[in-house]
């Protein structure tokens, strides 16, 4: 911004003195966080930003939730699970554990009562309620079971298979003993196949015990 003023001297009426000063102000806008690579780390952070000198709190509810997208490929046939819910349970030692179900072609409502059963389901159980960034495997007690209720991937009378290896990495989780949501990346080895992707599960009280 350029500010100019004129000073007239009564003693020297013919002399005009002009003084100018330049003042340049650089204002930095609110800081923003670049979006995470959706395939690497999908998070739901809360952050505080400055907007015109006023602190603006970004509430959890205003953050767009991530989605469930787990690709399960067995014998060359792929299904993408896109619905997930979870419940909590307490181990004998008092540790809070998570039990998660990710579905393909199921009812997204909590405790749907079997109104429309899923065609395929990946259950992931005994997941410790860890902090963001924590990873857990079968060595920590985590297990994975894949169910195929249509016979598209599992042939014969076989309806489910167990994961021989599984890794779960927490990417976001709600507060409290019964968090409202949990996000994690999962990678599992199945007989003649794999399950890999991201889970965003909402809390379902009917699944807790």
N, C-alpha and C positions, 0 to 999 in steps of 0.2 A: 504494500500500500504506500502511495506517495503522498506525503503531507507537505504543503508549501504555505508559507506565510510571508507577509510584507511588513517591514518595519520602516516607518517614516520618521525622520529626525526633524524636530521643530527648529533646530539650530541650522540645519542645512536643508532647506525646503526643496532645493533642486536635486537632492541626492536621494535616491530610493535604494534601500538596502533589502535585498531579498535573501531569505535564508530558507533552505530546503533540507529536509532530512528524509532519508529513505528508511523505511522500516519494513522488513520482510518477515512474515511469520509463516512457518511451515507447520501445518497441522496434520498430525498422523491420524488416520481413521482408526476405528476399532480393529484390534488385532483379530485375525481369523486363523483357524486351524485348517490346513489342507485336509480334504477328505481322505480317510484311510482307503488303501486298495481293498475293494470289496472282496477280492479273492484271498487276501492275506489276513486282514485283521479288521473285523467289523465291530465297532464299539458304539456305546451309547453314553458318552461322557456328559457330565454337567460342567459348565464353565461360566466364569464371570467376565463380562466385557465392559469396557467404559464407553458410554454413548452420551456425548455432550456433557461430560462431567458427572453423569449419574451412573451408578453401578446397576447393571442389568443382569439379573440372575436367570440363567437358562434352565428352566425346570425340566425334569426328566420327561414329563408328559409331552413336552413340546418337541422332543427329539424324535425324529422318524425312526421307528423300530426297524431292525434288520429282519431278514427273512430266513426261513429254513430252505436249504437247498443241498440235499445229500444225494449224490449219484451212487446207486448200487448196481453193479454190473456182475452178473453171474452167467457163465456160459455164453457170453457175447450178447446177452439181453440186458438192457439198462432200464431202470426205473428211477425217477427222481422224486424223492420224498420232500414234501413241501408244507407239511403241517406238523407241529410239535407241541406237546404239553409235558408238564413234569409235576412230580410230587416229592415230598421229603419223608425221610424216615431216620430214626436214630439207631445207631449200632449198639451192640451190647456194651461197648466201652464209652458210650455217650457221644460219639462223633456224629455230626449231622451229615447225612448222605442224600444224594439226589438220584431219583429214578425218572428216566426220560423215555418217552415214546415219540418216535418220528414216523409219520404215515404218508402213504400215497393213496389218494382217492378216499379219504376218510372225512368224518364230520369234525370241523374245527372246534365245535362247542365242547366245553368241559363236561365230562360225564354224560355223553350223548345217549347213554343207555342202549347202544347198539342200533340206533335208528338207521345208520348207514355205516356198516363196518368197513374198515380200510381193506384195500386189496393187498397192501404190503406194509410191513411195520418193522422198524429197527428199534429194539429196546436196548437202552444203555443204563446199567444199574450200578449201584454202590460207588457213585462218583462222589468223592469228598467235596464238601462245600469250600473250595479253595479260593484264593485271591486271584485277581486278574493276572494272567500270565502263567499260572501254575498248570503243569501238565501231569496227567495221571495215566497209568497203564494197568495191565493185568497184575503186575507186581504190587500195585496198590489196592488190588481187590476189584478193579473195574471189570465188568463183563459186558459182552454184547451178544445179542441174539437177533437173527433176522428171520422174519416170518413171511412166507409167500402163501396167501390163501387162495390164489387162483391157479397155481401150477404153471405159471408162465416162465418162472426161473428155476424153481425146484421141481424136479420130475418125480413121478411115481407117487407114493404115499407120504413122501417127505414134505413136511410143512415148515420146518424151521431148521436152521443151522447155527452153530456157535462160532463166534469169532476166535480164531487161534491167536490173534494179536490185535490189540486195540490201544489207541492213544487219544486222550481227550485233553484239549487245552482250553482253559477258561479264558474268554475274551471280554466278558462283561457279566455282571451279576447284581441283582437288586440287594437292598439292605435287609437286615433282620434275619431271624432264624428261618422264616418262611419267605424267601425273596419273591417278588412279584414276577421276575423273569430271570432267565439264565441264557447266556450265549456261549457257545463253545464250538471249536473246530474238532472234527472227529475223523479218524482214519482207522479202518479196521480191515483185517485180512480174513476173508471167508473162504470156505471150500470152493475152489474154481471161480473165485471172484473177489471183489473188493467193495468197500463202502467208504466214501470220502466226500467231505463237504462241511457245511456250516449249519448249526442248529440254533434257532431262536425259539425258545420254549416259554410259554406263559404258565404261570402257576395254576394248578388244578387241585383244589382241596380234596376232591374225591379220590385222587391218586396217592394221597399221603396216608401214612400209617405209623 
